[in-house]
Amino acid sequence: MALRVPPDYQEAERWYVRAAADGSPLNAMLAGKLKAQRGAYAEAEPLLRMAWEQGGDSAYRTEAAGYYGLVLHRLGRLVEAIEPLRTAAARWDEDVSARYSRDDLDVLSRTVDPEEELAHVEAALTA
């Protein structure tokens, strides 16, 4: 019987933060994503903003957009959250979902749903 050791997300976050210091939008996205997943929205915001603004046409920019929109939503910056969430929602299945196994419940339980976030933001703005 094989023992499955759960990933150490905090250690991974520390490494990605260090790696993001080189200005890499991909490393910034990975660090920001892990911070957002643990609820450190203010810490995640500059990392995800960099990935969103500098990611170009890369597939990871879509993932950055989803988490950036989530972070902006949680920080109460609803109007700013609309554009990244719309971008993420439009391309999520194509750019992001395809990279993750549908059987990995740990990853799926931690992944943002940009369509759901967008619906919450739009509802809050029209309330």
Phi, psi and chi 1 to 4 in degrees:
 res  aa     phi    psi   chi1   chi2   chi3   chi4
   1 MET       -  129.4  176.8  167.8   98.3      -
   2 ALA   -90.7  137.1      -      -      -      -
   3 LEU   -94.5  126.6  175.7   65.0      -      -
   4 ARG   -94.7  118.0 -176.6  172.3 -174.2  -90.5
   5 VAL   -89.4  124.2  177.2      -      -      -
   6 PRO   -66.4  149.1   18.0  -23.6      -      -
   7 PRO   -64.2  147.9    1.3    1.3      -      -
   8 ASP   -94.7   90.4 -174.7  -16.7      -      -
   9 TYR   -66.0  -33.6  -69.1  112.0      -      -
  10 GLN   -67.4  -40.6  -70.6 -179.5  -27.1      -
  11 GLU   -66.6  -42.3 -177.8   65.4   16.0      -
  12 ALA   -60.7  -41.8      -      -      -      -
  13 GLU   -60.1  -44.9  179.3 -175.6  -41.6      -
  14 ARG   -59.6  -41.9  -74.7 -171.2  -73.5  -87.4
  15 TRP   -67.7  -41.0  -80.5  102.7      -      -
  16 TYR   -68.3  -34.9  -75.0  126.6      -      -
  17 VAL   -61.9  -45.4  167.0      -      -      -
  18 ARG   -61.0  -44.2  -72.9 -177.6 -160.1  124.1
  19 ALA   -66.4  -32.7      -      -      -      -
  20 ALA   -68.4  -18.0      -      -      -      -
  21 ALA   -62.2  -17.9      -      -      -      -
  22 ASP   -81.1   -0.9   73.9   -5.8      -      -
  23 GLY    88.9    7.7      -      -      -      -
  24 SER   -73.7  119.6  162.1      -      -      -
  25 PRO   -61.9  -33.3  -19.8   29.2      -      -
  26 LEU   -64.8  -47.2  174.7   58.3      -      -
  27 ASN   -64.7  -36.3  -70.2  -30.5      -      -
  28 ALA   -63.7  -41.2      -      -      -      -
  29 MET   -62.4  -45.7 -173.5  -78.7  -68.7      -
  30 LEU   -64.6  -41.6  -67.6  166.2      -      -
  31 ALA   -66.1  -45.9      -      -      -      -
  32 GLY   -64.3  -38.6      -      -      -      -
  33 LYS   -60.0  -47.6  169.7 -175.6  167.8  177.1
  34 LEU   -65.3  -37.9  -71.0  169.2      -      -
  35 LYS   -64.4  -42.6  -73.6 -179.7  177.7  -65.8
  36 ALA   -63.7  -39.6      -      -      -      -
  37 GLN   -65.3  -27.2  -72.7  175.0  -24.1      -
  38 ARG   -96.2    4.1   73.2  171.9  170.4   84.0
  39 GLY    89.5   10.7      -      -      -      -
  40 ALA   -89.4   67.7      -      -      -      -
  41 TYR   -65.2  -42.4  -55.7  121.4      -      -
  42 ALA   -65.2  -36.8      -      -      -      -
  43 GLU   -70.4  -34.7  -66.9  175.1   29.9      -
  44 ALA   -74.3  -30.7      -      -      -      -
  45 GLU   -54.7  -51.6 -169.2  -85.9  -20.9      -
  46 PRO   -66.0  -33.3   16.0  -23.7      -      -
  47 LEU   -66.6  -46.0  -67.2  160.4      -      -
  48 LEU   -71.3  -33.5  -67.7  166.2      -      -
  49 ARG   -61.4  -44.2  179.4  173.7   12.4   94.1
  50 MET   -60.9  -45.3 -178.7  175.1   78.3      -
  51 ALA   -64.0  -40.2      -      -      -      -
  52 TRP   -66.1  -45.2  161.9 -112.3      -      -
  53 GLU   -77.1  -31.2  -68.9  174.5   -9.2      -
  54 GLN  -109.1    3.2  -62.9  176.3   15.0      -
  55 GLY   -75.1  -10.9      -      -      -      -
  56 GLY    60.3 -135.8      -      -      -      -
  57 ASP   -98.7   15.5  -68.7  -28.3      -      -
  58 SER   -69.5  151.5   61.6      -      -      -
  59 ALA   -64.0  -32.7      -      -      -      -
  60 TYR   -69.5  -17.5   71.7   80.9      -      -
  61 ARG   -64.0  -32.9 -175.5  174.3 -173.8  -98.8
  62 THR   -64.2  -42.9  -58.7      -      -      -
  63 GLU   -66.1  -40.7 -167.3  165.3    9.0      -
  64 ALA   -59.6  -41.5      -      -      -      -
  65 ALA   -60.8  -42.7      -      -      -      -
  66 GLY   -62.4  -45.9      -      -      -      -
  67 TYR   -74.3  -34.1  -77.5   97.6      -      -
  68 TYR   -63.5  -44.6 -173.8   43.9      -      -
  69 GLY   -61.7  -41.5      -      -      -      -
  70 LEU   -58.5  -48.0  165.6   84.7      -      -
  71 VAL   -62.7  -46.2  163.2      -      -      -
  72 LEU   -60.9  -40.7  -67.8  171.2      -      -
  73 HIS   -59.0  -50.3  176.3 -157.4      -      -
  74 ARG   -66.1  -25.8  -63.6  -58.1 -166.5  -83.4
  75 LEU   -86.8    2.1  -67.5  173.1      -      -
  76 GLY    82.1   12.6      -      -      -      -
  77 ARG   -99.1   66.7  -65.4  162.8   54.0 -174.3
  78 LEU   -63.3  -45.4  -56.5 -179.5      -      -
  79 VAL   -61.4  -41.1  172.4      -      -      -
  80 GLU   -66.9  -27.2  -68.6  175.0   73.8      -
  81 ALA   -73.2  -23.2      -      -      -      -
  82 ILE   -58.2  -53.7  -66.7  -73.5      -      -
  83 GLU   -61.1  -51.1 -177.7 -176.7   -2.0      -
  84 PRO   -63.3  -36.8   10.6  -17.9      -      -
  85 LEU   -67.4  -39.3  -73.8  173.0      -      -
  86 ARG   -63.1  -42.6  -77.7 -173.5  179.7  151.2
  87 THR   -60.6  -47.4  -61.8      -      -      -
  88 ALA   -64.1  -45.8      -      -      -      -
  89 ALA   -61.7  -37.2      -      -      -      -
  90 ALA   -69.2  -29.3      -      -      -      -
  91 ARG  -121.3    4.8  -61.1 -168.4   47.5   92.2
  92 TRP   -57.3  -51.2 -164.3  -97.9      -      -
  93 ASP   -61.0  -42.8  -72.3  -21.1      -      -
  94 GLU   -70.3  -45.1  179.8 -179.1  -29.4      -
  95 ASP   -92.8  -29.8  -70.3  -10.3      -      -
  96 VAL  -114.8  -57.5 -179.0      -      -      -
  97 SER   -55.0  -35.8  -65.6      -      -      -
  98 ALA   -64.7  -21.2      -      -      -      -
  99 ARG   -85.3  -14.1  -73.6 -175.1  -56.6 -168.9
 100 TYR  -113.7  143.7  -62.1  105.9      -      -
 101 SER   -72.3  134.3  168.8      -      -      -
 102 ARG   -70.7  -10.2  -64.1 -160.6 -176.0  -88.6
 103 ASP   -92.1  -10.2  -63.9  -31.4      -      -
 104 ASP   -87.6   87.6 -167.8  -22.2      -      -
 105 LEU   -64.9  -30.3  -61.4 -179.4      -      -
 106 ASP   -62.3  -49.3 -176.0   48.3      -      -
 107 VAL   -64.8  -45.9  167.8      -      -      -
 108 LEU   -62.0  -36.7  -66.4  176.3      -      -
 109 SER   -70.5  -20.2   70.2      -      -      -
 110 ARG  -100.2   -4.3  -63.6  171.5   50.4   84.8
 111 THR   -88.5  136.9  -58.2      -      -      -
 112 VAL   -67.3  150.6   66.9      -      -      -
 113 ASP  -113.4   97.7 -179.2  -18.9      -      -
 114 PRO   -63.2  -31.3   17.3  -24.9      -      -
 115 GLU   -65.7  -42.3  -72.4 -177.8   11.9      -
 116 GLU   -66.2  -43.6 -177.4  178.5  -38.3      -
 117 GLU   -60.6  -43.9  -74.8  -62.3  -41.4      -
 118 LEU   -61.1  -43.1  179.6   59.3      -      -
 119 ALA   -60.3  -41.9      -      -      -      -
 120 HIS   -65.5  -41.9  -71.9  -63.3      -      -
 121 VAL   -65.4  -47.1  168.2      -      -      -
 122 GLU   -63.7  -38.3  -71.2  174.7  -23.5      -
 123 ALA   -64.2  -42.0      -      -      -      -
 124 ALA   -66.5  -35.1      -      -      -      -
 125 LEU   -73.0  -26.5  -73.4  171.2      -      -
 126 THR   -93.5   -6.4   58.9      -      -      -
 127 ALA   -74.7      -      -      -      -      -
